[in-house]
Each structure stands twice: as structure tokens, then as C-alpha cells.
Amino acid sequence: MFRLTEYMDQLVRKTPVQKYNSQRPVKPVVIWNLTRRCNLKCRHCYTVSADVDFPGELDAAQAFTTVEDLGQYEVPAIILSGGEPLDSPYLFPLAERARKLTRVLALSTNGTKIHGLTADRVAEIGFNYVGISIDGIGDTNDWFRGVDGAFDDAVRGVRELKKRGVRVGLRFCLTEGTQHHLPDLLKLCDDEGVDKFYLSHLVYAGRGDKNRGEDTHHQMTRHSMDLLFQRAWEAVSGGGPLDIVTGNNDADAGYFLQWATERFDNKKVAHVRDHLVAWGGNSSGLGVGNIDFLGRVHPDTYWSDYIVGNVKTTPFSELWTGEDKMLAILRTRPRPLRGRCGSCNLRDVCGGNTRVRALQLTGDPWAEDPACYLTNSEIGVAEVERLGVTPFRGKRYDPKHQFF
């Protein structure tokens, strides 16, 4: 996750750089998909959820054992997600316990069910943050979400939570079919007093993989990021409190560095770059981990084909600190990147970007990320080094293959 407002603020108010200590492994933010059940049918759903019961999901006893382990391991944050987490039969008692065990507890929801007693319960538990997913204004959102009225219900959820003093964010997936709604969504944030805006770039996983043709062209991505930079600058300059973050395309950090270079002196840009290098870009398998609805542990929510282990049989803390080969290599800096990513002079800033996208298109998790929208000259790569990326037609990735 690229915390745009936080790094934009470094151009105004400097804070010391906190460098990563390789001798003290980072404990991850855990994104926990409690259930695959969901009342919507989103075109870009990475879990391919539906409004039915799926077999094999963690029962309440297994879930509570897992949350105790996460607490003892002292993970800094737990994000309860789905499917639709409000469809989990044990969401609220589990969240109540998790609230006492971790510093930050968040809820990632489509927002359509948050009203009345449900909104009361969310507020009572004390979630630090509730992210409500939305994909455009009105009918556009409803088409992407697959259910009429989903937009109005999600906005109702925002209002119900704001009335109860809960910190709320909007989560928006940028695609070619939704990017024109970005200005209106930022206005919606202002109109409704939304605290945070999260722009997610499309990742080729689940239904998002099937709909990869809807990924925005690079120029559209740049245009959208320009708009976010302008809005974030207004915020840190005193024009509004909206906190802006982006996810699933760590090239955003490199593009921001270029934006800053064109507007600020070398000293300020060098300071921001130091912060970005300390962050390190993509943190799959390092600063973020995932538990899915079956209890399987992954390097992040999009690595569904790679399984570290299962919390039904082994605690998350043991799996995360074990000797898994893929986790070890994801934590390597620099990673063994190939193509443009391997030659890029910003790889210490973005960490090689989103490896799953490279995997889905080439069959190789270390190939260049095709969604990087920076030009060769911007990343210091000669034109002849650009590799052609074609859709992968072979067998799906097998962790036993020679990718380590």
C-alpha cells in the first residue's frame, strides 16, 4: 500500500526516516477473508464470491484459536474481509475479541448491510477504520457490483457509520470502465465527510483475472494519479483532511517521486526518496499476509495459488516464521527480478511491484510487471531491454517449479 498523503506530507513537514532492520523481521498486517459468501457479484472479485454457503470454511472454534495466535504473535493490524464479512456468522464476537488483541482493527465491506442495529454493533466494537468498496457513481457501480441499488445502499452505510463517529473510507478499483468517475468519487468523499480514499489498481486474480482486459491504459492511469496528487497536495497544504492511499501498483511511488522532482528542490526530493526506500514498496509476504476463508495462508490476498500452510493444522505465527521458500524470496531485497523490473533504477522504491500480475501473464513471478506505467527513460532502462509480455498459455503456476 502506497500512503500518498503521508509521503506528500514529507514535502511540507519532515520526519526522521525509520529504516528497516533485517535482523528484526516485520510482523505483517493480516488480511483475513472470513467467508467467501457475499450478496454482490463484483466483476473484479479476487475471491469469486457468491451468495451461497461454501464448504470447508473455518468454524467458530478454529477462528477464535487463530485470532488468539495472531494476538500472541502481536500482529500490528487485522483487517476482516470476505466475501462480505458481515455474512460471517461469528464476525462480531470475533471482532470483539480481536479488538483487544491488536493495535488496529479494520473492516473491509461492501457497505450495503450497514444500517440500524448492524451499524450500532460496528460502532460499539470500536473498529479503527471501515473501508467501503465502491466502483463509480450510481448505475456504473451497480453494474460492476452486479446488483441494482448497491450504490445507494453503500452510501447509506457511509452515512450510518459517520453518524456514529466511525472512521470511514471509500475503496475504489481503477479500471477502464470506472476511471472517469474518479473526480466524482473524490467529491463524494468531501460531501459525505469520508476520512480516507483508497484507489486499488486491478490485479489479475479471481474475476479480476478474467476481466484483465478492463485494466486501464497506462495514460489513463497516469491521468488518475495526477488527479490524486493534486488532491493530496491540497490536503497537506490545508485544503482538506482526506487521507489518500493507493494499492496494487507500487509504480505509484516512482511516479510520485517524478512528480515531486518537477516541483521541489533536490533536498526535499531526496528526503522523500529516503522514506520511500525505507518503506521498500511491495510488501507481499513481508509486511502483509493473508488468511483465506478455508484457513489457508498466502503471501497476500491475490496469491491464492500459493499456499504457505493452513491455520487449521498449524498456527499462523509458525507458518509465517517458518522456512517457506516463496516467503523467503519475497522478503529478499533486491528481489530476483527480470525484464524491466530487474533493470529499473526505482526497484528499491517499488520493490518490484505486484508479482502476481507478472505471474498471471507470463507464468513467471519474477518477470516484469506489465502494469508499470512508467516509461523506459523514466526508470533508466534502455529501449532494447523492454521485453514483450504476452498472455501465459501454459499450465498455471505450480510452486514446485524452478522459480525460487
VEXKELO-302124 format. One line per field, with one value per residue (C-alpha): residue number from 1; residue in one letter; chain; x, y, z. Coordinates in nm, 3 decimals. Each point is the difference from the previous one (the first is absolute). Layout:
! residues N
num	[NUM/...]
residu	[a/...]
chaine	[A/...]
X	[X/...]
Y	[Y/...]
Z	[Z/...]
***
This chain:
! residues 404
num	[1/2/3/4/5/6/7/8/9/10/11/12/13/14/15/16/17/18/19/20/21/22/23/24/25/26/27/28/29/30/31/32/33/34/35/36/37/38/39/40/41/42/43/44/45/46/47/48/49/50/51/52/53/54/55/56/57/58/59/60/61/62/63/64/65/66/67/68/69/70/71/72/73/74/75/76/77/78/79/80/81/82/83/84/85/86/87/88/89/90/91/92/93/94/95/96/97/98/99/100/101/102/103/104/105/106/107/108/109/110/111/112/113/114/115/116/117/118/119/120/121/122/123/124/125/126/127/128/129/130/131/132/133/134/135/136/137/138/139/140/141/142/143/144/145/146/147/148/149/150/151/152/153/154/155/156/157/158/159/160/161/162/163/164/165/166/167/168/169/170/171/172/173/174/175/176/177/178/179/180/181/182/183/184/185/186/187/188/189/190/191/192/193/194/195/196/197/198/199/200/201/202/203/204/205/206/207/208/209/210/211/212/213/214/215/216/217/218/219/220/221/222/223/224/225/226/227/228/229/230/231/232/233/234/235/236/237/238/239/240/241/242/243/244/245/246/247/248/249/250/251/252/253/254/255/256/257/258/259/260/261/262/263/264/265/266/267/268/269/270/271/272/273/274/275/276/277/278/279/280/281/282/283/284/285/286/287/288/289/290/291/292/293/294/295/296/297/298/299/300/301/302/303/304/305/306/307/308/309/310/311/312/313/314/315/316/317/318/319/320/321/322/323/324/325/326/327/328/329/330/331/332/333/334/335/336/337/338/339/340/341/342/343/344/345/346/347/348/349/350/351/352/353/354/355/356/357/358/359/360/361/362/363/364/365/366/367/368/369/370/371/372/373/374/375/376/377/378/379/380/381/382/383/384/385/386/387/388/389/390/391/392/393/394/395/396/397/398/399/400/401/402/403/404]
residu	[m/f/r/l/t/e/y/m/d/q/l/v/r/k/t/p/v/q/k/y/n/s/q/r/p/v/k/p/v/v/i/w/n/l/t/r/r/c/n/l/k/c/r/h/c/y/t/v/s/a/d/v/d/f/p/g/e/l/d/a/a/q/a/f/t/t/v/e/d/l/g/q/y/e/v/p/a/i/i/l/s/g/g/e/p/l/d/s/p/y/l/f/p/l/a/e/r/a/r/k/l/t/r/v/l/a/l/s/t/n/g/t/k/i/h/g/l/t/a/d/r/v/a/e/i/g/f/n/y/v/g/i/s/i/d/g/i/g/d/t/n/d/w/f/r/g/v/d/g/a/f/d/d/a/v/r/g/v/r/e/l/k/k/r/g/v/r/v/g/l/r/f/c/l/t/e/g/t/q/h/h/l/p/d/l/l/k/l/c/d/d/e/g/v/d/k/f/y/l/s/h/l/v/y/a/g/r/g/d/k/n/r/g/e/d/t/h/h/q/m/t/r/h/s/m/d/l/l/f/q/r/a/w/e/a/v/s/g/g/g/p/l/d/i/v/t/g/n/n/d/a/d/a/g/y/f/l/q/w/a/t/e/r/f/d/n/k/k/v/a/h/v/r/d/h/l/v/a/w/g/g/n/s/s/g/l/g/v/g/n/i/d/f/l/g/r/v/h/p/d/t/y/w/s/d/y/i/v/g/n/v/k/t/t/p/f/s/e/l/w/t/g/e/d/k/m/l/a/i/l/r/t/r/p/r/p/l/r/g/r/c/g/s/c/n/l/r/d/v/c/g/g/n/t/r/v/r/a/l/q/l/t/g/d/p/w/a/e/d/p/a/c/y/l/t/n/s/e/i/g/v/a/e/v/e/r/l/g/v/t/p/f/r/g/k/r/y/d/p/k/h/q/f/f]
chaine	[A/A/A/A/A/A/A/A/A/A/A/A/A/A/A/A/A/A/A/A/A/A/A/A/A/A/A/A/A/A/A/A/A/A/A/A/A/A/A/A/A/A/A/A/A/A/A/A/A/A/A/A/A/A/A/A/A/A/A/A/A/A/A/A/A/A/A/A/A/A/A/A/A/A/A/A/A/A/A/A/A/A/A/A/A/A/A/A/A/A/A/A/A/A/A/A/A/A/A/A/A/A/A/A/A/A/A/A/A/A/A/A/A/A/A/A/A/A/A/A/A/A/A/A/A/A/A/A/A/A/A/A/A/A/A/A/A/A/A/A/A/A/A/A/A/A/A/A/A/A/A/A/A/A/A/A/A/A/A/A/A/A/A/A/A/A/A/A/A/A/A/A/A/A/A/A/A/A/A/A/A/A/A/A/A/A/A/A/A/A/A/A/A/A/A/A/A/A/A/A/A/A/A/A/A/A/A/A/A/A/A/A/A/A/A/A/A/A/A/A/A/A/A/A/A/A/A/A/A/A/A/A/A/A/A/A/A/A/A/A/A/A/A/A/A/A/A/A/A/A/A/A/A/A/A/A/A/A/A/A/A/A/A/A/A/A/A/A/A/A/A/A/A/A/A/A/A/A/A/A/A/A/A/A/A/A/A/A/A/A/A/A/A/A/A/A/A/A/A/A/A/A/A/A/A/A/A/A/A/A/A/A/A/A/A/A/A/A/A/A/A/A/A/A/A/A/A/A/A/A/A/A/A/A/A/A/A/A/A/A/A/A/A/A/A/A/A/A/A/A/A/A/A/A/A/A/A/A/A/A/A/A/A/A/A/A/A/A/A/A/A/A/A/A/A/A/A/A/A/A/A/A/A/A/A/A/A/A/A/A/A/A/A/A/A/A/A/A/A/A/A/A/A/A]
X	[0.000/0.136/-0.098/-0.007/-0.113/0.261/0.286/-0.143/0.007/0.377/0.037/-0.151/0.083/0.311/0.019/0.296/0.034/-0.060/0.220/-0.088/0.202/0.049/0.094/-0.351/-0.250/-0.306/-0.321/-0.268/-0.333/-0.231/-0.287/-0.243/-0.272/-0.254/-0.242/-0.042/-0.373/-0.108/-0.326/0.163/0.154/0.292/0.168/0.349/-0.050/0.330/-0.176/-0.276/-0.256/-0.376/-0.309/0.022/0.164/0.340/0.129/0.317/0.003/0.143/-0.248/-0.029/0.237/0.272/-0.047/0.033/0.311/0.149/-0.078/0.162/0.312/0.006/-0.027/0.281/0.214/-0.077/-0.098/-0.044/-0.332/-0.278/-0.229/-0.318/-0.118/-0.195/-0.194/-0.215/0.123/-0.343/-0.121/0.233/-0.202/0.273/0.118/-0.105/0.117/0.328/0.046/-0.074/0.280/0.238/-0.056/0.173/0.289/0.130/0.082/-0.206/-0.321/-0.163/-0.301/-0.008/-0.361/-0.227/-0.198/-0.345/-0.099/0.121/-0.305/-0.212/0.119/0.286/0.140/-0.042/0.199/0.283/0.029/-0.016/0.286/0.228/0.144/0.280/-0.112/-0.275/0.076/-0.305/0.058/-0.156/0.058/-0.144/-0.310/-0.351/-0.065/0.370/0.064/-0.311/0.113/0.348/-0.142/-0.267/-0.296/-0.241/-0.008/0.347/0.124/-0.281/0.037/0.378/-0.042/-0.261/0.262/0.249/-0.254/-0.107/0.359/0.088/-0.303/0.146/0.347/0.171/0.299/-0.107/0.177/-0.107/0.182/0.000/0.139/0.139/-0.099/-0.062/-0.373/0.017/0.289/-0.219/-0.187/0.310/-0.069/-0.359/0.112/0.244/-0.286/-0.216/0.270/-0.012/-0.380/-0.038/0.294/0.187/0.335/0.200/0.007/0.167/0.062/0.071/0.155/-0.145/0.182/-0.034/-0.154/-0.343/-0.253/0.258/0.214/-0.286/-0.066/0.362/-0.094/-0.166/0.328/0.054/0.242/0.317/-0.091/-0.332/0.182/0.237/-0.290/-0.174/0.314/0.053/-0.346/0.078/0.331/-0.181/-0.263/0.264/0.202/-0.311/-0.052/0.350/-0.006/-0.309/-0.270/-0.170/0.057/-0.048/0.265/0.089/0.168/0.042/0.060/0.107/0.225/0.312/0.111/-0.216/0.290/0.240/-0.247/-0.049/0.376/0.006/-0.288/0.191/0.325/-0.174/-0.129/0.240/0.369/0.242/0.027/-0.373/-0.020/0.298/-0.174/-0.319/0.200/0.169/-0.343/-0.117/0.311/-0.053/-0.356/0.132/-0.306/-0.187/-0.021/-0.165/0.129/0.171/-0.217/-0.328/-0.138/-0.332/-0.221/-0.275/-0.346/0.134/0.277/0.274/0.283/0.129/0.265/-0.291/-0.365/0.078/0.245/-0.284/0.191/0.291/-0.073/0.246/-0.211/-0.332/-0.092/-0.227/0.311/0.283/-0.017/0.047/0.297/0.184/-0.077/0.111/0.328/0.075/0.223/-0.240/0.205/-0.233/-0.033/0.378/0.052/-0.280/0.177/0.332/0.117/0.061/-0.231/0.122/-0.190/0.027/-0.081/-0.063/-0.052/0.344/0.170/-0.217/0.176/-0.310/-0.020/0.117/-0.305/-0.270/0.145/-0.077/-0.369/-0.276/0.148/-0.337/-0.067/0.329/-0.085/-0.345/0.125/0.332/-0.005/0.308/-0.046/0.334/-0.070/-0.072/-0.335/-0.198/-0.203/0.301/-0.095/0.335/0.194/0.340/0.171/-0.173/0.138/0.342/-0.053/0.119/-0.269/0.165/-0.045/-0.380/-0.133/-0.317/-0.266/-0.257/-0.279/0.120/-0.160/0.167/-0.089/-0.082/0.282/0.115/0.212/0.219/0.127/0.345/-0.097/0.193]
Y	[0.000/0.340/0.262/0.298/0.264/-0.113/0.034/0.320/0.142/-0.062/0.283/0.236/-0.144/-0.218/-0.293/-0.234/-0.303/-0.330/-0.254/-0.368/-0.228/-0.335/-0.155/0.071/-0.156/0.213/-0.133/0.023/0.169/-0.300/0.018/-0.272/-0.113/-0.132/-0.134/-0.034/0.073/0.339/0.165/0.173/-0.132/0.232/-0.036/0.039/-0.217/-0.172/-0.274/-0.077/0.026/-0.066/0.007/-0.366/-0.198/-0.139/-0.322/-0.020/0.347/0.045/-0.071/0.231/-0.203/0.000/0.372/0.085/-0.218/0.189/0.346/-0.091/-0.108/0.328/0.188/-0.193/0.052/0.374/0.074/0.379/-0.010/-0.238/0.079/-0.209/-0.052/-0.243/-0.064/0.218/-0.028/0.098/-0.335/-0.185/-0.153/0.086/0.341/0.210/-0.226/-0.060/0.373/0.074/-0.234/0.125/0.358/-0.094/-0.181/0.235/0.367/0.055/-0.179/0.076/-0.123/-0.028/-0.019/0.088/0.209/-0.100/-0.165/0.268/0.166/-0.023/-0.250/-0.116/0.354/0.027/-0.319/0.110/0.325/-0.172/-0.237/0.293/-0.079/0.245/0.019/-0.133/-0.011/-0.005/-0.114/0.200/0.001/0.315/0.209/-0.145/-0.245/-0.046/-0.131/-0.220/-0.152/-0.077/-0.130/-0.207/0.115/0.291/0.245/-0.094/0.360/0.151/-0.269/0.056/0.377/-0.065/-0.212/0.288/0.239/-0.243/-0.049/0.370/0.075/-0.237/0.152/-0.287/0.077/-0.094/-0.038/-0.064/-0.272/0.038/-0.241/0.188/-0.156/0.134/-0.014/0.196/0.246/0.285/-0.007/0.079/0.377/-0.067/-0.253/0.250/0.251/-0.265/-0.037/0.373/0.016/-0.293/0.081/-0.317/-0.026/-0.212/-0.083/-0.319/-0.047/-0.361/-0.086/-0.313/-0.323/-0.303/-0.237/-0.160/0.176/0.280/-0.244/-0.077/0.373/0.104/0.161/0.275/0.109/0.367/0.103/0.148/0.357/-0.031/-0.126/0.295/0.242/-0.152/0.019/0.365/0.074/-0.178/0.186/0.331/-0.099/-0.128/0.319/0.205/-0.211/0.042/0.368/0.052/-0.048/-0.305/-0.295/-0.288/-0.273/-0.156/-0.338/-0.226/-0.371/-0.279/0.212/0.112/0.189/0.272/0.078/0.045/0.220/0.209/0.043/0.129/0.240/0.131/0.038/0.234/0.226/-0.005/0.042/-0.291/-0.004/-0.051/-0.263/-0.188/0.000/-0.144/-0.259/-0.111/-0.056/-0.196/-0.221/-0.066/-0.104/-0.226/-0.022/-0.324/-0.188/-0.329/-0.268/0.256/0.282/-0.155/-0.354/-0.164/-0.266/-0.111/-0.139/-0.358/0.090/-0.006/0.250/0.196/0.272/0.239/-0.016/-0.039/-0.292/-0.253/-0.263/-0.002/-0.150/0.033/-0.226/-0.014/0.140/-0.298/-0.207/0.250/0.341/0.301/0.113/-0.327/0.008/0.362/-0.055/-0.337/-0.088/0.050/0.060/0.246/0.215/0.003/0.121/0.257/0.145/0.022/0.349/0.036/-0.270/-0.213/0.208/-0.035/0.218/0.370/-0.057/-0.157/0.298/0.276/0.272/0.031/-0.363/0.095/0.227/-0.229/-0.339/-0.146/0.087/-0.263/-0.342/-0.170/0.208/-0.116/-0.356/0.003/0.135/-0.180/-0.298/0.147/0.194/0.180/0.137/0.370/0.131/0.093/0.261/0.222/0.321/0.177/0.034/-0.158/0.338/0.077/-0.316/0.006/-0.299/-0.009/-0.060/-0.325/-0.139/0.014/-0.355/-0.087/-0.127/-0.237/-0.186/-0.323/-0.301/-0.281/-0.172/0.212/0.073/-0.293/0.095/-0.304/0.153/0.158/0.353/0.016]
Z	[0.000/-0.104/0.258/-0.233/0.250/0.252/-0.250/-0.147/0.352/0.015/-0.253/0.258/0.343/0.019/0.239/0.059/-0.226/0.179/-0.171/-0.035/0.226/-0.174/0.335/0.133/-0.242/-0.068/0.151/-0.267/-0.030/-0.035/-0.248/0.102/-0.240/0.250/-0.259/-0.374/0.023/-0.137/-0.104/-0.300/-0.323/-0.070/-0.337/0.150/0.311/0.083/0.203/-0.255/0.279/-0.023/0.220/0.102/0.280/-0.098/0.160/0.205/0.153/0.349/0.276/0.300/0.219/-0.269/-0.060/0.370/0.032/-0.292/0.134/0.333/-0.187/-0.195/0.328/0.163/-0.310/0.036/-0.358/-0.029/-0.185/-0.100/-0.292/-0.004/-0.356/-0.219/-0.218/0.213/0.361/0.135/-0.139/0.238/0.288/0.251/-0.128/0.298/0.287/-0.186/-0.063/0.364/0.103/-0.270/0.116/0.329/-0.168/-0.269/-0.033/-0.316/-0.096/-0.335/-0.192/-0.380/-0.120/-0.289/0.247/-0.123/0.328/0.238/0.153/0.311/0.260/-0.223/-0.017/0.377/0.052/-0.231/0.194/0.341/-0.083/-0.076/-0.343/-0.073/-0.358/-0.227/-0.374/-0.228/-0.358/-0.281/-0.375/-0.144/0.042/-0.021/-0.282/-0.079/0.350/-0.015/-0.331/0.131/0.327/-0.174/0.212/-0.055/0.288/0.128/-0.035/0.205/0.266/0.023/0.038/0.268/0.178/-0.013/0.151/0.272/0.113/-0.015/0.219/0.256/-0.010/-0.185/-0.224/-0.354/-0.332/-0.358/-0.193/-0.379/-0.264/-0.299/-0.333/-0.348/0.071/0.326/-0.023/-0.127/0.335/0.206/0.028/0.107/0.261/0.150/0.013/0.167/0.265/0.066/0.002/0.242/0.227/-0.096/0.179/-0.243/-0.372/-0.122/-0.371/-0.095/-0.333/-0.163/0.088/-0.225/0.254/0.037/-0.222/-0.027/-0.200/-0.238/-0.040/-0.044/-0.334/0.204/0.156/-0.079/-0.270/0.141/-0.098/0.181/0.308/-0.011/-0.040/0.303/0.209/-0.103/0.137/0.329/0.033/-0.040/0.258/0.246/-0.036/0.076/0.312/0.141/-0.090/0.215/-0.260/0.148/0.232/-0.248/0.043/-0.338/-0.050/-0.301/-0.032/-0.236/-0.221/0.182/-0.310/0.154/0.233/-0.292/-0.186/0.314/0.031/-0.357/0.080/0.303/-0.198/-0.245/0.281/0.297/0.070/0.005/0.379/0.051/-0.273/0.148/0.339/-0.149/-0.191/0.322/0.154/-0.303/0.001/0.372/-0.083/-0.278/-0.223/-0.049/0.329/-0.099/0.234/0.221/0.132/-0.103/0.017/-0.070/0.157/-0.235/0.081/0.002/0.245/-0.263/0.041/-0.302/-0.057/-0.064/-0.105/-0.369/0.034/0.026/-0.201/0.246/0.342/0.289/0.222/0.181/0.342/0.055/0.061/0.065/0.171/-0.226/0.209/-0.069/-0.371/-0.033/0.183/-0.156/-0.294/-0.289/-0.315/-0.169/0.310/0.033/-0.354/0.017/0.305/-0.186/-0.092/-0.282/-0.132/-0.294/-0.255/-0.376/-0.301/0.058/0.372/0.034/-0.166/0.148/0.201/0.222/0.110/0.349/0.019/-0.142/0.097/-0.341/0.007/-0.006/-0.067/-0.054/-0.311/-0.150/0.098/-0.161/-0.332/-0.036/0.236/0.172/0.327/-0.051/-0.348/-0.050/0.119/-0.314/0.189/0.069/-0.181/0.023/-0.323/-0.060/0.019/0.331/0.161/-0.168/-0.228/-0.361/-0.262/-0.111/0.351/-0.024/-0.007/-0.185/0.240/-0.143/0.181/0.157/-0.172/0.189/0.325/0.301/0.240/0.207/0.305/-0.066/-0.325/-0.020/0.096/0.327]
***
